[in-house]
Amino acid sequence: MFNKAILAILLVTSTAAFATPANNSASIVDGEKIASLDISNNNWAVVANNSINGKIKLREFYDMGDLGVQQIDYVVSCADQKLSLAGFKVLTGMSSKTNNESEKNIADLTFYTPYIQHDINIVSKVCSDEMLTRTAKVTNQSESN
């Protein structure tokens, strides 16, 4: 669990360091406060602590062993229980190569009502009272430091 949290933080900072920080970016960017979310043995996620127009960003990771790690970015709208896929890439190493794709803006995303159990679980976990409380605690602790 601890190793996954450290790896997730390293992945977020290494992949987000080259993104252009923007208030409405659909992906978690460098400098955003995050809370970790352990999903299963080979699957974990980080959730941005800030909500943008009622939308919450989540970055999910799947460990594929020697093939690398899948990184999937979602944006969740808790108000209407909808989800949007914001980005996907496979990380094959801790390289500093930039991605040539342009950053998506939350306003440009299309949200859908989840029907697949995996998507339903994402919305349920991100919008749960427990997760909202955890992200608020992380934000409050870092603001008091």
DSSP file with accessible surface (Angstrom, degrees, kcal/mol):
  #  RESIDUE AA STRUCTURE BP1 BP2  ACC     N-H-->O    O-->H-N    N-H-->O    O-->H-N    TCO  KAPPA ALPHA  PHI   PSI    X-CA   Y-CA   Z-CA
    1    1 A M     >        0   0  128      0, 0.0     4,-2.1     0, 0.0     5,-0.1   0.000 360.0 360.0 360.0 -49.0    0.0    0.0    0.0
    2    2 A F  H  >  +     0   0  151      1,-0.2     4,-2.4     2,-0.2     5,-0.2   0.913 360.0  51.2 -62.2 -42.5    2.7    2.4    1.0
    3    3 A N  H  > S+     0   0  130      1,-0.2     4,-2.7     2,-0.2    -1,-0.2   0.889 109.4  51.1 -61.5 -39.5    4.8    1.6   -2.1
    4    4 A K  H  > S+     0   0   41      2,-0.2     4,-2.9     1,-0.2    -1,-0.2   0.909 109.3  50.2 -64.5 -41.4    1.7    2.2   -4.3
    5    5 A A  H  X S+     0   0   22     -4,-2.1     4,-2.3     2,-0.2    -2,-0.2   0.928 112.8  46.0 -63.9 -43.7    1.1    5.6   -2.7
    6    6 A I  H  X S+     0   0   72     -4,-2.4     4,-2.7     2,-0.2    -2,-0.2   0.936 114.3  48.1 -63.6 -46.0    4.7    6.6   -3.3
    7    7 A L  H  X S+     0   0   59     -4,-2.7     4,-3.0     1,-0.2     5,-0.2   0.924 110.8  51.7 -61.7 -41.8    4.6    5.3   -6.9
    8    8 A A  H  X S+     0   0    0     -4,-2.9     4,-2.7     2,-0.2    -1,-0.2   0.923 110.7  47.4 -61.8 -44.2    1.4    7.1   -7.5
    9    9 A I  H  X S+     0   0   81     -4,-2.3     4,-2.6     1,-0.2     5,-0.3   0.930 113.3  48.6 -63.8 -42.8    2.8   10.4   -6.2
   10   10 A L  H  X S+     0   0   85     -4,-2.7     4,-2.7     1,-0.2     5,-0.2   0.919 112.8  48.3 -63.2 -42.2    5.9   10.0   -8.3
   11   11 A L  H  X S+     0   0    6     -4,-3.0     4,-2.4    -5,-0.2     5,-0.3   0.919 112.0  49.0 -64.5 -42.7    3.9    9.2  -11.4
   12   12 A V  H  X S+     0   0    8     -4,-2.7     4,-2.1    -5,-0.2     5,-0.2   0.950 116.2  41.9 -63.0 -46.6    1.6   12.2  -10.9
   13   13 A T  H  X S+     0   0   60     -4,-2.6     4,-1.3    -5,-0.2    -2,-0.2   0.893 116.0  48.7 -71.2 -35.2    4.4   14.6  -10.4
   14   14 A S  H  < S+     0   0   33     -4,-2.7     4,-0.3    -5,-0.3    -1,-0.2   0.888 119.0  37.6 -73.1 -36.1    6.6   13.2  -13.2
   15   15 A T  H  < S+     0   0   28     -4,-2.4     3,-0.3    -5,-0.2    -2,-0.2   0.773 120.3  46.2 -85.6 -24.0    3.8   13.1  -15.8
   16   16 A A  H >< S+     0   0    1     -4,-2.1     3,-1.6    -5,-0.3    14,-1.0   0.657  89.7  82.9 -92.0 -14.6    2.2   16.4  -14.7
   17   17 A A  T 3< S+     0   0   50     -4,-1.3    -1,-0.2     1,-0.3    -2,-0.1   0.789  96.2  44.1 -61.6 -25.9    5.4   18.4  -14.4
   18   18 A F  T 3  S+     0   0  111     -3,-0.3    -1,-0.3    -4,-0.3     2,-0.2   0.433  91.8 102.2-100.3  -0.1    5.3   19.1  -18.1
   19   19 A A  S <  S-     0   0   16     -3,-1.6    11,-0.2     1,-0.1    83,-0.0  -0.558  83.0-110.0 -79.4 148.6    1.6   19.9  -18.3
   20   20 A T        -     0   0  108     -2,-0.2     2,-0.1     1,-0.1    -2,-0.1  -0.692  36.7-122.1 -77.9 114.9    0.6   23.5  -18.5
   21   21 A P        +     0   0   92      0, 0.0     2,-0.3     0, 0.0    -1,-0.1  -0.396  44.3 165.1 -61.2 129.2   -1.0   24.3  -15.2
   22   22 A A    >   -     0   0   48     -2,-0.1     3,-1.4     1,-0.1     7,-0.1  -0.994  45.0-129.0-146.9 143.2   -4.5   25.6  -15.8
   23   23 A N  T 3  S+     0   0  145     -2,-0.3    -1,-0.1     1,-0.3    82,-0.0   0.826 111.3  40.0 -60.5 -33.1   -7.5   26.0  -13.5
   24   24 A N  T 3  S+     0   0   66     -3,-0.1    82,-3.2    82,-0.0    83,-0.3   0.163  80.8 140.0-105.7  19.1   -9.7   24.1  -15.9
   25   25 A S  B <   -A  105   0A   3     -3,-1.4    80,-0.2    80,-0.2     4,-0.1  -0.384  49.5-143.6 -62.9 137.9   -7.3   21.3  -16.9
   26   26 A A  S    S+     0   0    0     78,-2.8     2,-0.3    60,-0.1    -1,-0.1   0.599  81.2  65.1 -79.2 -10.4   -9.1   17.9  -17.1
   27   27 A S  S    S-     0   0   10     77,-0.4     2,-0.3    30,-0.1    -2,-0.1  -0.805  97.2 -98.1-111.4 155.0   -5.9   16.2  -15.8
   28   28 A I        -     0   0    1     -2,-0.3     2,-0.2    18,-0.1    -2,-0.1  -0.533  49.9-161.5 -68.0 128.3   -4.3   16.4  -12.4
   29   29 A V    >   -     0   0    9     -2,-0.3     3,-2.0     1,-0.1   -12,-0.1  -0.727  28.6 -71.0-115.3 166.3   -1.4   18.9  -12.8
   30   30 A D  T 3  S+     0   0   84    -14,-1.0    -1,-0.1     1,-0.3     3,-0.1  -0.233 117.1  25.0 -55.2 133.8    1.8   19.6  -10.9
   31   31 A G  T 3  S+     0   0   67      1,-0.3    -1,-0.3    -3,-0.1     2,-0.2   0.247  86.0 129.5  96.0 -12.4    1.1   21.4   -7.6
   32   32 A E    <   -     0   0   35     -3,-2.0    -1,-0.3     1,-0.1     2,-0.3  -0.552  61.4-120.4 -75.3 139.9   -2.4   20.1   -7.1
   33   33 A K        -     0   0   94     -2,-0.2    16,-2.8    -3,-0.1    17,-0.4  -0.600  37.9-171.2 -78.3 139.3   -3.1   18.5   -3.7
   34   34 A I  E     -B   48   0B  35     -2,-0.3     2,-0.4    14,-0.2    14,-0.2  -0.893  21.7-149.2-131.5 159.1   -4.2   14.9   -4.0
   35   35 A A  E     -B   47   0B   5     12,-2.2    12,-2.9    -2,-0.3     2,-0.2  -0.977  27.5-123.1-123.2 142.1   -5.6   12.1   -1.8
   36   36 A S  E     -B   46   0B  40     -2,-0.4     2,-0.4    10,-0.2    10,-0.2  -0.522  18.8-164.3 -86.8 155.0   -4.8    8.5   -2.6
   37   37 A L  E     -B   45   0B  19      8,-3.0     8,-2.7    -2,-0.2     2,-0.5  -0.949   9.1-150.6-140.3 110.8   -7.4    5.8   -3.2
   38   38 A D  E     +B   44   0B  69     -2,-0.4     6,-0.2     6,-0.2     3,-0.1  -0.759  22.2 168.6 -86.3 123.9   -6.5    2.1   -3.0
   39   39 A I  E     -     0   0B  50      4,-1.4     2,-0.3    -2,-0.5     5,-0.2   0.848  57.2 -36.1-103.7 -50.9   -8.7    0.1   -5.3
   40   40 A S  E >  S-B   43   0B  58      3,-2.8     3,-1.0     1,-0.0    -1,-0.4  -0.913  75.7 -68.1-158.7-172.9   -7.2   -3.4   -5.5
   41   41 A N  T 3  S+     0   0  135     -2,-0.3    -1,-0.0     1,-0.3     3,-0.0   0.886 131.5  20.8 -55.8 -46.5   -3.8   -5.1   -5.7
   42   42 A N  T 3  S+     0   0   95      1,-0.1    21,-2.5    20,-0.0     2,-0.4   0.170 118.4  70.8-109.6  17.1   -2.8   -3.8   -9.1
   43   43 A N  E <   +BC  40  62B  10     -3,-1.0    -3,-2.8    19,-0.2    -4,-1.4  -0.988  51.1 149.4-141.3 125.0   -5.1   -0.8   -9.3
   44   44 A W  E     -BC  38  61B   9     17,-1.9    17,-3.4    -2,-0.4     2,-0.3  -0.933  18.7-160.0-147.8 169.7   -4.9    2.5   -7.3
   45   45 A A  E     -BC  37  60B   0     -8,-2.7    -8,-3.0    -2,-0.3     2,-0.4  -0.962  13.1-140.5-149.4 162.7   -5.8    6.1   -7.9
   46   46 A V  E     -BC  36  59B   1     13,-2.4    13,-2.8    -2,-0.3     2,-0.4  -0.973  17.4-154.0-125.8 145.0   -5.3    9.6   -6.7
   47   47 A V  E     -BC  35  58B   1    -12,-2.9   -12,-2.2    -2,-0.4    11,-0.2  -0.969  20.0-119.9-121.4 132.1   -8.0   12.2   -6.5
   48   48 A A  E     -B   34   0B   2      9,-2.4   -14,-0.2    -2,-0.4     9,-0.1  -0.470  15.9-142.5 -68.3 139.5   -7.5   16.0   -6.7
   49   49 A N  S    S+     0   0   22    -16,-2.8     2,-0.4    -2,-0.1    -1,-0.1   0.623  78.0  77.0 -80.1 -13.6   -8.6   17.7   -3.6
   50   50 A N  S    S-     0   0   69    -17,-0.4     7,-0.5     7,-0.1     2,-0.4  -0.787  70.4-144.5-102.1 142.6  -10.1   20.7   -5.4
   51   51 A S        -     0   0   71     -2,-0.4     2,-0.6     5,-0.1     5,-0.2  -0.871   7.3-153.7-101.4 135.3  -13.4   20.7   -7.2
   52   52 A I  B >  S-D   55   0B  17      3,-2.7     3,-1.6    -2,-0.4    -2,-0.0  -0.940  79.0 -27.0-112.8 109.8  -13.7   22.7  -10.4
   53   53 A N  T 3  S-     0   0  133     -2,-0.6    -1,-0.2     1,-0.3     3,-0.1   0.882 127.2 -49.7  52.6  40.4  -17.2   23.8  -11.0
   54   54 A G  T 3  S+     0   0   37      1,-0.2    24,-0.9    23,-0.1    25,-0.5   0.578 114.9 120.0  78.8  10.6  -18.4   20.8   -9.0
   55   55 A K  E <   -DE  52  77B  46     -3,-1.6    -3,-2.7    22,-0.2     2,-0.4  -0.884  48.0-155.2-113.1 140.0  -16.2   18.4  -11.0
   56   56 A I  E     - E   0  76B  16     20,-3.0    20,-3.2    -2,-0.4     2,-0.3  -0.939  10.2-137.5-119.0 134.2  -13.5   16.2   -9.4
   57   57 A K  E     - E   0  75B   4     -7,-0.5    -9,-2.4    -2,-0.4     2,-0.4  -0.693  19.5-175.1 -92.5 140.7  -10.5   14.9  -11.2
   58   58 A L  E     -CE  47  74B   3     16,-2.6    16,-3.0    -2,-0.3     2,-0.5  -0.996  12.0-160.9-134.5 136.3   -9.2   11.3  -10.7
   59   59 A R  E     -CE  46  73B   7    -13,-2.8   -13,-2.4    -2,-0.4     2,-0.3  -0.983  15.3-163.9-118.1 119.6   -6.1    9.6  -12.0
   60   60 A E  E     -CE  45  72B   2     12,-3.2    12,-2.7    -2,-0.5     2,-0.4  -0.820   1.5-158.9-107.8 143.7   -6.2    5.8  -12.0
   61   61 A F  E     -CE  44  71B   0    -17,-3.4   -17,-1.9    -2,-0.3     2,-0.5  -0.968   6.6-167.8-124.6 137.6   -3.3    3.5  -12.4
   62   62 A Y  E     -CE  43  70B  55      8,-1.8     8,-2.5    -2,-0.4     2,-0.6  -0.988  19.9-138.6-122.6 121.1   -3.1   -0.2  -13.4
   63   63 A D  E     + E   0  69B  67    -21,-2.5     6,-0.2    -2,-0.5     3,-0.1  -0.671  20.9 179.7 -79.0 117.9    0.1   -2.0  -12.9
   64   64 A M    >   -     0   0   56      4,-2.8     3,-1.5    -2,-0.6     2,-0.2   0.035  35.5-130.4-105.0  21.1    0.7   -4.2  -16.0
   65   65 A G  G >  S+     0   0   46      1,-0.3     3,-1.7     2,-0.2    -1,-0.4  -0.417  81.4   1.5  69.5-131.4    4.0   -5.7  -14.8
   66   66 A D  G 3  S+     0   0  178      1,-0.3    -1,-0.3    -2,-0.2     3,-0.1   0.688 127.0  66.9 -64.8 -19.8    6.8   -5.5  -17.3
   67   67 A L  G <  S-     0   0  130     -3,-1.5     2,-0.3     1,-0.3    -1,-0.3   0.654 108.1-118.5 -77.5 -15.5    4.6   -3.7  -19.8
   68   68 A G    <   -     0   0   11     -3,-1.7    -4,-2.8    24,-0.1     2,-0.4  -0.803  36.7 -52.2 117.2-156.4    4.3   -0.6  -17.6
   69   69 A V  E     -EF  63  91B  18     22,-2.6    22,-3.5    -2,-0.3     2,-0.4  -0.991  39.5-134.9-129.9 128.4    1.5    1.2  -15.9
   70   70 A Q  E     -EF  62  90B  56     -8,-2.5    -8,-1.8    -2,-0.4     2,-0.5  -0.683  18.4-160.9 -78.6 136.0   -1.8    2.4  -17.5
   71   71 A Q  E     -EF  61  89B   1     18,-3.2    18,-2.0    -2,-0.4     2,-0.5  -0.982  10.3-178.1-119.5 119.8   -2.7    5.9  -16.5
   72   72 A I  E     -EF  60  88B  13    -12,-2.7   -12,-3.2    -2,-0.5     2,-0.5  -0.980  11.5-154.7-123.5 124.9   -6.3    6.9  -17.0
   73   73 A D  E     +EF  59  87B   6     14,-2.6    13,-3.0    -2,-0.5    14,-1.5  -0.860  16.9 176.6-101.0 131.6   -7.7   10.3  -16.2
   74   74 A Y  E     -EF  58  85B  17    -16,-3.0   -16,-2.6    -2,-0.5     2,-0.4  -0.914  20.9-150.5-125.1 157.0  -11.3   10.8  -15.4
   75   75 A V  E     -EF  57  84B   0      9,-2.2     9,-1.9    -2,-0.3     2,-0.4  -1.000  18.2-158.5-125.2 130.2  -13.4   13.8  -14.4
   76   76 A V  E     -EF  56  83B   0    -20,-3.2   -20,-3.0    -2,-0.4     2,-0.7  -0.920  11.5-155.2-113.9 133.2  -16.4   13.0  -12.2
   77   77 A S  E  >> -EF  55  82B   4      5,-2.7     5,-1.8    -2,-0.4     4,-0.6  -0.910  10.4-176.1-104.2 103.1  -19.5   15.2  -11.7
   78   78 A a  T  45S+     0   0   28    -24,-0.9     3,-0.3    -2,-0.7    -1,-0.2   0.822  76.4  66.9 -70.6 -28.7  -20.9   14.3   -8.3
   79   79 A A  T  45S+     0   0   97    -25,-0.5    -1,-0.2     1,-0.2   -24,-0.1   0.897 120.4  18.0 -60.4 -41.3  -23.9   16.6   -8.7
   80   80 A D  T  45S-     0   0   82     -3,-0.3    -1,-0.2     2,-0.1    -2,-0.2   0.259 104.8-118.7-116.0  11.6  -25.4   14.5  -11.5
   81   81 A Q  T  <5 +     0   0   96     -4,-0.6     2,-0.3    -3,-0.3    -3,-0.2   0.884  66.0 139.7  55.8  45.4  -23.4   11.3  -11.0
   82   82 A K  E   < -F   77   0B  68     -5,-1.8    -5,-2.7    31,-0.2     2,-0.3  -0.773  36.2-153.9-119.1 167.6  -21.7   11.4  -14.4
   83   83 A L  E     -FG  76 112B   0     29,-2.4    29,-2.6    -2,-0.3     2,-0.4  -0.937   4.5-163.0-140.4 151.0  -18.2   10.6  -15.6
   84   84 A S  E     -F   75   0B   4     -9,-1.9    -9,-2.2    -2,-0.3     2,-0.6  -0.997  22.0-130.1-138.8 137.8  -15.9   11.6  -18.4
   85   85 A L  E     +F   74   0B  87     -2,-0.4   -11,-0.2    25,-0.3    25,-0.2  -0.773  29.1 175.2 -82.6 120.3  -12.8   10.0  -19.7
   86   86 A A  E     -     0   0B   4    -13,-3.0     2,-0.3    -2,-0.6    18,-0.2   0.652  55.6 -16.7-103.9 -20.2  -10.2   12.8  -19.9
   87   87 A G  E     -F   73   0B  14    -14,-1.5   -14,-2.6   -61,-0.1    -1,-0.3  -0.957  46.9-160.6-178.8 158.8   -7.0   11.0  -21.0
   88   88 A F  E     +F   72   0B  97     -2,-0.3     2,-0.3   -16,-0.2   -16,-0.2  -0.980  19.6 150.8-150.6 137.6   -5.2    7.7  -21.3
   89   89 A K  E     -F   71   0B  53    -18,-2.0   -18,-3.2    -2,-0.3     2,-0.5  -0.974  37.3-123.4-158.9 161.5   -1.5    6.7  -21.7
   90   90 A V  E     -F   70   0B  65     -2,-0.3     2,-0.6   -20,-0.2   -20,-0.2  -0.952  21.4-150.7-109.5 123.9    0.8    3.9  -20.9
   91   91 A L  E     +F   69   0B  22    -22,-3.5   -22,-2.6    -2,-0.5     3,-0.1  -0.856  17.7 176.1 -95.4 119.5    3.8    4.8  -18.7
   92   92 A T        -     0   0  123     -2,-0.6     2,-0.3   -24,-0.2    -1,-0.1   0.458  65.0 -11.3-103.6  -3.8    6.8    2.5  -19.5
   93   93 A G  S    S-     0   0   43    -24,-0.1     2,-1.4     2,-0.1    -1,-0.2  -0.974  79.8 -83.0-176.6 173.9    9.3    4.2  -17.3
   94   94 A M  S    S+     0   0  106     -2,-0.3     2,-0.1    -3,-0.1    -3,-0.0  -0.323  72.2 149.1 -88.7  54.5   10.0    7.2  -15.2
   95   95 A S        -     0   0   67     -2,-1.4    -2,-0.1     1,-0.1    -3,-0.0  -0.475  51.2-136.6 -88.4 163.2   11.1    9.2  -18.2
   96   96 A S        +     0   0   86     -2,-0.1     2,-0.2     2,-0.0    -1,-0.1   0.107  55.1 136.6-104.9  21.9   10.7   12.9  -18.6
   97   97 A K        -     0   0  181      1,-0.1     2,-0.2     0, 0.0   -79,-0.1  -0.485  52.7-125.9 -70.0 137.2    9.6   12.8  -22.1
   98   98 A T        -     0   0   84     -2,-0.2     2,-0.5     1,-0.1    -1,-0.1  -0.502  15.3-119.7 -82.9 154.2    6.7   15.2  -22.8
   99   99 A N        -     0   0   68    -84,-0.2    -1,-0.1    -2,-0.2     0, 0.0  -0.789  12.7-146.7 -91.3 132.0    3.4   14.0  -24.3
  100  100 A N        +     0   0  156     -2,-0.5     2,-0.1     2,-0.1    -1,-0.1   0.564  67.2 106.6 -78.2  -6.4    2.6   15.8  -27.5
  101  101 A E  S    S-     0   0  121      1,-0.1     2,-0.2     3,-0.0    -2,-0.1  -0.454  76.0-116.2 -71.4 145.6   -1.1   15.7  -26.9
  102  102 A S        -     0   0  106     -2,-0.1     2,-0.2     1,-0.1    -1,-0.1  -0.529  34.1-100.1 -80.5 150.0   -2.7   19.0  -25.9
  103  103 A E        -     0   0   81     -2,-0.2     2,-0.2     1,-0.1    -1,-0.1  -0.491  36.7-128.7 -69.3 133.3   -4.2   19.3  -22.4
  104  104 A K        -     0   0  102    -18,-0.2   -78,-2.8    -2,-0.2   -77,-0.4  -0.575  14.7-135.0 -81.6 149.3   -8.0   18.9  -22.4
  105  105 A N  B >   -A   25   0A  58    -80,-0.2     3,-1.7    -2,-0.2     4,-0.4  -0.813  15.8-125.9-101.9 142.6  -10.1   21.4  -20.7
  106  106 A I  G >  S+     0   0   10    -82,-3.2     3,-1.7    -2,-0.4    -1,-0.1   0.882 110.8  60.4 -55.5 -37.3  -13.0   20.3  -18.4
  107  107 A A  G 3  S+     0   0   85    -83,-0.3    -1,-0.3     1,-0.3   -82,-0.1   0.753 101.3  55.0 -64.0 -20.9  -15.4   22.5  -20.4
  108  108 A D  G <  S+     0   0  124     -3,-1.7    -1,-0.3     2,-0.1    -2,-0.2   0.489  88.4 103.1 -90.4  -4.3  -14.6   20.4  -23.6
  109  109 A L    <   -     0   0   22     -3,-1.7     2,-0.5    -4,-0.4   -23,-0.1  -0.453  64.2-137.8 -82.1 153.8  -15.4   17.0  -22.0
  110  110 A T        -     0   0  117    -25,-0.2   -25,-0.3    -2,-0.1     2,-0.3  -0.951  19.8-151.1-109.1 125.1  -18.5   15.0  -22.6
  111  111 A F        -     0   0   44     -2,-0.5     2,-0.3   -27,-0.1   -27,-0.2  -0.717  13.7-173.4 -98.7 146.1  -20.0   13.4  -19.5
  112  112 A Y  B     -G   83   0B  85    -29,-2.6   -29,-2.4    -2,-0.3    -2,-0.0  -0.942  32.5-105.4-135.6 156.1  -22.0   10.2  -19.5
  113  113 A T        -     0   0   62     -2,-0.3   -31,-0.2   -31,-0.2     2,-0.1  -0.725  47.0-118.7 -79.1 123.1  -24.1    8.2  -17.0
  114  114 A P        +     0   0   15      0, 0.0    -1,-0.1     0, 0.0     3,-0.0  -0.425  41.8 164.1 -70.6 137.1  -21.9    5.2  -16.1
  115  115 A Y        +     0   0  190     -2,-0.1     2,-0.3     5,-0.0    -2,-0.0   0.571  53.9  85.4-118.9 -28.6  -23.3    1.7  -16.9
  116  116 A I  S  > S-     0   0  112      1,-0.1     4,-2.4     4,-0.0     3,-0.4  -0.597  83.4-125.6 -76.5 139.2  -20.2   -0.4  -16.6
  117  117 A Q  H  > S+     0   0  118     -2,-0.3     4,-2.7     1,-0.2     5,-0.2   0.868 109.0  56.6 -56.5 -38.9  -19.6   -1.5  -13.0
  118  118 A H  H  > S+     0   0   56      1,-0.2     4,-1.8     2,-0.2    -1,-0.2   0.935 110.3  44.3 -58.5 -46.1  -16.0   -0.1  -13.0
  119  119 A D  H  > S+     0   0   15     -3,-0.4     4,-2.1     2,-0.2    -2,-0.2   0.895 111.8  52.6 -67.2 -39.2  -17.3    3.3  -14.0
  120  120 A I  H  X S+     0   0   64     -4,-2.4     4,-2.7     1,-0.2    -2,-0.2   0.920 108.5  51.8 -61.3 -41.5  -20.1    3.1  -11.4
  121  121 A N  H  X S+     0   0   70     -4,-2.7     4,-2.8    -5,-0.2     5,-0.3   0.878 106.8  53.5 -63.2 -38.6  -17.5    2.3   -8.8
  122  122 A I  H  X S+     0   0    9     -4,-1.8     4,-2.8     2,-0.2     5,-0.3   0.963 112.3  42.9 -60.6 -51.5  -15.4    5.3   -9.7
  123  123 A V  H  X S+     0   0    4     -4,-2.1     4,-2.4     1,-0.2    -2,-0.2   0.938 115.1  50.8 -61.0 -44.4  -18.3    7.7   -9.3
  124  124 A S  H  < S+     0   0   70     -4,-2.7     4,-0.4    -5,-0.2    -1,-0.2   0.922 114.9  41.7 -60.9 -45.3  -19.4    6.0   -6.1
  125  125 A K  H >< S+     0   0   77     -4,-2.8     3,-0.7     2,-0.2     6,-0.3   0.918 116.4  46.8 -71.5 -43.4  -16.0    6.2   -4.5
  126  126 A V  H 3< S+     0   0    1     -4,-2.8    -2,-0.2    -5,-0.3    -1,-0.2   0.893 118.2  42.2 -67.0 -36.4  -15.1    9.7   -5.6
  127  127 A a  T 3< S+     0   0   20     -4,-2.4    -1,-0.2    -5,-0.3    -2,-0.2   0.414  88.5 118.9 -92.9   2.9  -18.5   11.1   -4.6
  128  128 A S  S <> S-     0   0   37     -3,-0.7     4,-2.3    -4,-0.4     5,-0.2  -0.321  73.7-122.2 -68.4 151.5  -18.7    9.2   -1.3
  129  129 A D  H  > S+     0   0  135      1,-0.2     4,-2.4     2,-0.2     5,-0.2   0.884 112.8  57.0 -59.1 -37.2  -18.8   11.2    2.0
  130  130 A E  H  > S+     0   0  136      1,-0.2     4,-2.4     2,-0.2    -1,-0.2   0.935 109.1  43.7 -61.7 -46.0  -15.7    9.3    3.1
  131  131 A M  H  > S+     0   0    4     -6,-0.3     4,-2.6     2,-0.2     5,-0.2   0.916 113.2  50.7 -68.4 -41.9  -13.6   10.5    0.1
  132  132 A L  H  X S+     0   0   68     -4,-2.3     4,-1.8     1,-0.2    -1,-0.2   0.906 112.3  48.1 -62.9 -37.1  -14.9   14.0    0.3
  133  133 A T  H  X S+     0   0   71     -4,-2.4     4,-2.4    -5,-0.2    -2,-0.2   0.918 110.9  51.1 -68.2 -42.2  -14.0   14.2    4.0
  134  134 A R  H  X S+     0   0   81     -4,-2.4     4,-2.3     1,-0.2    -2,-0.2   0.919 111.1  47.2 -61.7 -44.5  -10.5   12.7    3.3
  135  135 A T  H  X S+     0   0   15     -4,-2.6     4,-2.2     1,-0.2    -1,-0.2   0.892 111.2  51.7 -66.9 -36.3   -9.8   15.3    0.6
  136  136 A A  H  X S+     0   0   45     -4,-1.8     4,-2.8    -5,-0.2    -2,-0.2   0.914 109.6  50.2 -64.6 -40.3  -11.0   18.1    2.8
  137  137 A K  H  X S+     0   0  127     -4,-2.4     4,-2.6     2,-0.2     5,-0.2   0.918 110.6  48.8 -64.0 -44.1   -8.8   16.9    5.7
  138  138 A V  H  X S+     0   0   48     -4,-2.3     4,-2.2     2,-0.2     5,-0.2   0.932 113.4  47.6 -61.7 -43.6   -5.7   16.8    3.4
  139  139 A T  H  X S+     0   0   27     -4,-2.2     4,-1.9     1,-0.2    -2,-0.2   0.940 113.3  47.3 -63.4 -45.5   -6.5   20.3    2.1
  140  140 A N  H  X S+     0   0   98     -4,-2.8     4,-1.6     1,-0.2    -1,-0.2   0.890 111.4  51.2 -64.9 -39.1   -7.0   21.7    5.6
  141  141 A Q  H  X S+     0   0  123     -4,-2.6     4,-0.8     1,-0.2    -1,-0.2   0.912 112.0  46.0 -66.0 -41.4   -3.8   20.1    6.9
  142  142 A S  H  < S+     0   0   43     -4,-2.2    -1,-0.2     1,-0.2     3,-0.2   0.829 110.8  52.9 -73.5 -27.1   -1.7   21.5    4.1
  143  143 A E  H  < S+     0   0  133     -4,-1.9    -1,-0.2     1,-0.2    -2,-0.2   0.823 107.5  51.7 -74.5 -28.8   -3.2   24.9    4.5
  144  144 A S  H  <        0   0   94     -4,-1.6    -1,-0.2    -5,-0.2    -2,-0.2   0.664 360.0 360.0 -81.3 -14.2   -2.4   25.0    8.2
  145  145 A N     <        0   0  165     -4,-0.8    -3,-0.0    -3,-0.2    -4,-0.0  -0.394 360.0 360.0 -82.9 360.0    1.3   24.1    7.6
